[in-house]
Amino acid sequence: MLIARCSRWMDHVASGPLRRVFQNPKRLLQDFVEPGMTTLDVGCGSGYFSLGMASLVGEVGRVVAVDIQGDVVERLRKKASAAGLSGRIEARVCNEQSLEIKDLERQIDFALAFYVVHHAPSGPKLMTDVHRALKPGGRFLVVEPRHHASAEECAVIEAGAAELGFKVVDHPRLVRSWAVALVK
C-alpha cells in the first residue's frame, strides 16, 4: 500500500516541473538524435519528448509524433506552433491496430517509445510497425516505468524485439525506469 501511494506521488511530482531534472528530453536523447534526422515519437502525448527531439533534429530534421488520443495530438500541434517548431513536427493520430506510419517504411533514423509499450493493446504489433519504419541501422529506445512494467514484462519486450530482428545495444540507466536501446 505504501509503495503504491509513493509511486502515485512520484508520478504526480515527475509530471510537473521536476520532470526536467529526471527526464530532460535533450539530455536523454542527445546520444541518439542528430541534426537532419527523421525521428518517431510513439505515444507522444502532448509532446514532451517531441519538442525536445525537434530541437535536436534542427531545421532540416523531422519529428513524426503519433498518439491514439486526438486531443493530446492537437495540444502538441499548438505547443509546436507556439515554440516555432511546427515545421519540424508532424503530429498524427494513430489507432489501436496501427501506428498509421506505413508511408514511413525505412525512413526513420530513430524511434522513441517512452512509457508506452506497456499500454499498447499489442506490443508486438507496435514493435513491428516501428521496425518497418526504421532504416537499416536505425535505433529504437524503449523506456518503461519500473513501477508499471515488471522485469519479466521487460524481458518479454526484449525477446519480441529480437524475434523481429532488433539487436540490443545498450541498457541506458534512467531513474525509476527500465530502458533498452535497440538497433535494426
HELIX and SHEET records of a PDB file:
HELIX    1   1 LEU A    2  ALA A   14  1                                  13    
HELIX    2   2 ARG A   19  PHE A   22  1                                   4    
HELIX    3   3 PRO A   25  LEU A   29  1                                   5    
HELIX    4   4 TYR A   48  VAL A   57  1                                  10    
HELIX    5   5 GLY A   70  ALA A   82  1                                  13    
HELIX    6   6 LYS A  102  LEU A  104  5                                   3    
HELIX    7   7 VAL A  117  HIS A  119  5                                   3    
HELIX    8   8 GLY A  123  ALA A  133  1                                  11    
HELIX    9   9 ALA A  151  LEU A  164  1                                  14    
SHEET    1   A 7 ILE A  89  VAL A  93  0                                        
SHEET    2   A 7 ARG A  62  ASP A  67  1                                        
SHEET    3   A 7 THR A  38  VAL A  42  1                                        
SHEET    4   A 7 ILE A 108  PHE A 114  1                                        
SHEET    5   A 7 LEU A 134  PRO A 145  1                                        
SHEET    6   A 7 SER A 177  VAL A 183 -1                                        
SHEET    7   A 7 LYS A 167  ASP A 170 -1                                        
END                                                                             
